[in-house]
Amino acid sequence: MTSEDLADLLSALPLPALVIGQGARILAMNTLGVHLLGAGLEGRHYITALRQPALLDAIETVMRDGVARSVEYFSHDGDHDTTFAAHVAVAGTGLLVSFEDRTAAQDADQMRRDFVANVSHELRTPLTALLGYIETLQGPARDDAAARERFLSTMAAEAQRMNRLVSDLLSLSRVEADARLRPTGEVDLTAVVSQSIALLSSQAQERDVEISFERPETPVMMQGDEDQLRQVFSNLVENAIKYGGNRVRIEMVVDPRMAALRGPGVRVDVTDNGAGIDSIHLPRLTQRFYRVDTHRSREVGGTGLGLAIVKHIVSRHRGRLRMSSQQGQGSRFSVLLPAKSAPDP
């Protein structure tokens, strides 16, 4: 079989692949293989072309005993590191080396490990506090009424913190489970935002935060899940109250031709006049358990999951979440959602 025939055969494979001949030289590669390993490798000795010791050892071993093997092969796509499973097997009088991209699977495994570690850490802190207070109440503070009241108050706060964390974890799980299901309900977004503000009005008064809402005169209708949308705006407004300054401004604007959504849409901006967020944090704000200020977040009852939930809900509604902030000038969180087009007159 000629090298052209081999190249045609390899081109049918959905994986990067190459064939090593009896002279230990690369006979042919497919286009995917060229993208992964580089051009101009045909005719070269496989050692000078592949280089990575684990893969070279696998090739030499398969040449000796004929038993297929798989090893990890590491590469870089320009933006981040990638990992492949390199499969080496006898093919006729030569060897077939193919590369299966395992980057996504490894990233998913790492995300699961990080998630379990983060949940364990978040639960361990309040649990340790509760166990410590219980031990104290059972021992030295058994008959100290003042200490008992103080400890019970702290224990209640820690229990509420765990309850919020579990509640947010369940919400995130439900949202992720429904990610591919398009909402079918008809929702008045103006009413949803108004209800979210009303639910948080007492919290705003306690913190002396002024809330204003600028909205269209007519209802803004869209297809969506009312409870989830209320969760989005309750979360964003509550964050602005907790972490912003003394003013929160909500503005709703309807755009019949919103470029980001390629159709009619509505943009809801939640803007505060707080200390702002350093731009280096903005790309990571929607990651699970990511906090700009861990101590302050826990003090005000944050779980680190709120914006992750917001992002998933907005994505489920085929919308966009935009964030902008400058230190000392406050922050703006914008939600862009598809809206129903106005009826013909």
C-alpha positions, -999 to +999 in steps of 0.1 A: +000+000+000+014+034-010+017+064+013-011+080-006-034+050+000-025+051+037-033+088+039-067+082+022-074+054+047-063+075+077-085+104+065-116+083+072-107+081+109-124+106+132-092+108+153-057+122+147-036+092+135-004+082+119+012+050+106+048+040+115+065+016+090+090-011+094+119+014+092+106+032+123+096+061+101+063+078+098+046+067+065+015+087+066-007+110+087-043+123+084-052+160+085-062+158+122-028+143+129-011+172+111-031+197+132-020+180+164+016+171+157+026+195+129+033+193+092+063+177+075+066+146+097+062+120+070+094+102+063+110+112+097+119+087+124+091+086+150+115+094+178+122+129+164+086+135+156+067+123+187+093+130+214+073+123+246+090+095+265+058+076+276+046+074+240+080+064+227+082+036+253+048+024+243+057+023+206+089+004+213+071-021+235+044-028+210+071-033+183+086-060+205+055-079+218+027-068+194+003-061+224-017-028+219-011-001+246-025+033+255-007+061+272-013+098+279-001+123+254+000+160+264-004+189+240-014+226+238-040+242+216-029+278+221-054+286+249-049+257+273-033+224+279-049+193+263-047+156+271-050+127+247-051+090+251-025+077+225-034+042+213-006+022+197-015-011+179-001-033+152-015-026+118-003-050+091+035-047+089+035-013+108+020+004+138-011+026+139-009+054+165-042+073+171-050+101+196-083+103+215-090+137+230-096+132+267-094+169+278-131+174+283-135+142+304-105+151+325-118+187+330-152+172+341-135+149+365-115+178+379-146+199+383-163+171+402-133+167+425-132+205+431-169+206+437-168+178+463-138+195+480-155+229+481-188+215+495-169+195+521-150+227+531-181+249+532-199+224+554-170+215+576-166+251+590-201+255+604-202+218+615-170+223+635-184+254+651-216+236+660-198+206+675-175+229+695-204+249+710-224+218+718-193+204+736-190+236+756-227+237+765-224+202+777-194+210+798-180+243+811-210+264+801-237+240+813-249+263+840-239+297+825-272+312+812-255+342+795-230+320+776-257+295+767-278+323+750-248+336+732-237+301+720-272+291+709-275+323+689-243+315+671-253+279+666-286+291+650-266+313+626-243+285+616-273+261+611-290+287+589-257+290+569-257+253+562-294+254+553-287+282+528-259+262+513-279+230+509-308+250+495-285+266+469-269+233+460-304+218+454-313+249+433-282+245+412-288+208+407-324+214+395-313+242+372-285+220+357-310+191+353-334+214+333-306+231+313-317+216+280-355+220+286-368+252+271-392+270+295-428+271+281-446+294+305-456+330+296-441+355+320-446+392+326-409+401+333-419+435+347-440+419+374-413+394+382-387+421+388-412+442+408-419+412+430-382+405+436-377+441+447-407+440+470-394+408+487-361+425+494-375+459+505-372+453+542-336+441+538-329+473+519-344+494+546-324+477+573-292+486+554-304+521+544-302+512+507-324+531+483-338+511+454-352+526+422-368+508+393-372+523+358-394+501+336-416+503+305-452+514+309-466+482+294-459+446+305-429+429+290-439+394+281-415+365+274-414+327+274-399+315+307-400+299+341-414+325+365-399+310+397-364+307+381-365+343+367-376+356+401-346+338+416-323+355+391-334+390+400-338+384+437-302+372+437-288+401+417-307+427+437-298+411+471-262+410+461-264+447+452-279+454+486-253+434+505-222+443+486-231+476+470-233+511+485-265+529+495-282+530+461-294+503+438-308+512+404-328+487+383-335+496+347-355+476+322-351+484+285-369+466+256-351+464+223-370+451+192-337+441+175-312+431+202-280+422+184-268+399+211-299+378+208-306+383+171-342+393+177-365+411+201-351+412+237-352+429+270-322+441+291-324+444+328-295+463+345-289+460+382-264+488+392-250+497+425-227+525+437-205+504+460-168+498+461-168+479+428-149+447+418-114+444+404-116+434+367-094+404+374-123+388+393-151+394+367-144+363+345-146+340+375-176+354+394-200+328+380-178+299+391-191+278+419-179+289+454-158+317+439-158+348+462-141+381+458-140+386+496-145+353+513-147+366+548-173+393+540-193+370+518-197+345+547-205+374+571-235+385+551-246+349+544-233+343+509-228+307+498-207+314+467-233+297+445-257+326+437-241+338+405-235+303+392-273+297+396-280+330+378-258+321+349-274+286+344-309+300+346-301+328+321-285+303+298-316+280+300-337+310+289-313+315+259-302+348+274-269+365+282-254+377+315-231+407+313-209+421+342-190+453+344-174+471+373-147+496+383-132+499+417-147+528+435-175+532+409-199+504+417-209+474+396-235+466+369-250+432+362-270+430+330-294+402+321-304+400+284-334+379+277-355+371+245-388+389+246-420+384+226-422+407+197-449+433+198-482+422+181-490+438+147-514+467+149 
